[in-house]
Amino acid sequence: MSYSFLVIAGLGLGAAIGFWRGWLREIVTLAGLLVGWLILDSLGGLLIGFVNHMYLSVAFFVRDGVDSAQPVALIHALRATPLVEPRHPGIFFGVLMTAAALGAYFAATRFVAPANGWSSQAIGTLVGLANGYIVTYLGFRFFAPTARLDLALAMNPNGIADSLGQFLPTVLIAGVVVAIAVALLSGRRLAPRGGPRPATGRSKG
């Protein structure tokens, strides 16, 4: 399978979506991606423990563990085969990040104004490219961490996720800079130019 094609497709799709939706929606989506990623990185272990605990409780009940002749043995067997393997949680984290990305996308589409001009679409293309880069990186990191680029001049021999991860800080910084620049420009456009004009005319004596 050509993983290079998937990387190019992810970046191109992100840029196309950004052009269609505009910079404001893409900035909100970028913020949602980063917040979701931060929460997952901070609370991932707790989420794994919670899901496995719920799975153990439900499986114990479904297998009639209360009336079982050896409930302790059943519990040990269930704990030996958790729903989410703590040492390899990539698929689980990938599913959560997919849900976070879709949530950010649809929330931005629902509550944020669409593009209102070519400038909004042009900047949206850049931010959308950054979003596509992040989604592509996270997709390979969680779903295919051992995948490699099938190019003669690969950026990193260790894999696609590592190759994309090399430039991830630059992409994030560029996205933040673009967001700040656009916010400042928009604030200047909305700011009134000068104070209220004094009323003219002769006063009646």
N, C-alpha and C positions, 0 to 999 in steps of 0.2 A: 504494500500500500504506500502511496506517495504522501508522506507526511508533509513534505514541502508544499504540496498543493493545498493541504489543509491550512497551513500557516498563511499562505498568500490569500486564500479564500477568506479566512477570518479577518485579516487586515482590510481586505477590499470590502467585505460586507459591513464592517464597522464604519468605514469611511462613507459608504453609500447610505447607510442608515443615518449617519450624522448629517449628511447633506440634505436628506429628506426631512429630518426632524428639527434641525436648527441647533444653535449652540446652547440655548438655555436648557432645553430638554436633555441634551447630552451632558451638560455640566451636572445636572441633578442626578442623572444616571451614574456618572462617574463618582459622585459623592456616595450614592447608595452602594456601589461596588466596594468602595474603600471602607465604608462603615461595616458592611457585611463581612468583608475579609478580616477587619480588625476584631470583630466580635468572634468570628470563627477561630482566629489565631489565639485569642485570649481565653475563650470558654470551650474550645474543642474537646478537651479532656473531660470536662463536666458533662457535655452533651453525649459523649460516648458512654460514660457511666450511666447517665439517665436512661438512654435508649436500651442499653443492655439490661439494666435493672427491670425496666418495664417488660422487656422480652422474656426475662426469666420468670417474672410473676405470671404473665399470661400463659407461657408454655407450661409452667408448673400446674396452673389451674386446668388447662386444656387436657393435659395428660393425667388428670385426676390424682395429683400428687398428694392431696390431703388424705385420701383413702388408700394410698399406695402402701405396700408392705415395707418398702424401703424408701421413704421420702428423702432421707439425707443423701442416699446414693443418686437419686434423680436430680437433686439440686446440684451435686458435684458434676454430674454428667452435663447438665445445662450450662453450668459455669465454664466447663471445658470447651464448649462450642458456642461462644457468644455470637449474637447477631452481627455486631461490629467488632472486628479484630482490632484491639487497641494498638498493636504494633504495625498494622497496615490499614489505616483508616481512610486511604485515598478516595475510594469510591464513595464512602459516606460523606466525606467533606466535599467531594465534587458535586454530589446531589444537593447538598445544602447551599453551596455557592451558586449552582444553577437556579435554585429557587430564589435566592437573593437577587441574582441578576435579572430574572424575569420580573420579580416584584419591583425592582428599581425602574425597569423599563416601562412597565405598565403604569406605575404610579406617576412617572414623569409625563407619560402620554396623557394621563387622565387629568392631572392637576396643573400642568405647566403649559403656557401658551406655545403654539407652534412657531415655526420660522416665519418671519415677516419680511424677508428681503434676501437679496443675493449675499449681502455681507453676513447675515445670520447663518445662511447655508454654508458659506465658505468657511467660517470659523467652526461651524458645526461639523464640517468634514474633518478638520484637524482633531477636534475633541473626540469625534466618533472613531477616528483612527486610533487614538489612545485607548478608548474603551475596547475596541477590537483587539488591540495588543494585549491588554490585561486579561480579557476573557480567553484569548488563545493561550496565553501563558498558564493561566489557572487550569484550563482544560487539560493541557498536556501534563501539568504538574500532578493533578489528581487522578486523571483517567489513564494516562499513558506516560508514566514517569521515565520509562526506559526507551521511549521512542527516540530515534535519531534522524537527523536530516539526511536525505539521500542526495547530497550535493558533494561535488569534489572539494569545494572550499567551505566546509562547515564551520560555523562560528565557534562551536565548542564540541570536542569529540565526546563529551560526557552525555549529551542528549539535548533534545529540543528545549525542554524546560530550563535547563541550565543556560542554554544559548540565549533564550529570550530573557531570562532573569538577569543577565549581564547588563542589559539596557533598560530594565524596568525602572530603576530610580530616575534615570534621565527622562523617561516617558512621563512618570508621575510629576516630576518637577515642571516639565514643559506644560502639562495639563493644568497645574495649579497657577503657573505664570499666565497662561492664556485666560484662565478664569478671572484672575485679579485684574488683568488688563482690560478685559471686556467689561467687568463691573465698573471700573473707573471711567471708561469711556461712556458707558450708559448713564452713569451718574452725572457726568458733565452735560450730556445731551438733555437730561431731564431737569437740570438745575435752571432756574430762571435767570435770564441775562439782564441784570440791573434791577433796581428797585422800582416801585410804582411811580408812575409819572404824576406830577402835581396837576391838580385840576386847573384848567385855564378858563378865562371868561371874566366878565365884569360882575362885581358884586353889586347887588341892588341896594341903593342907599335910601 
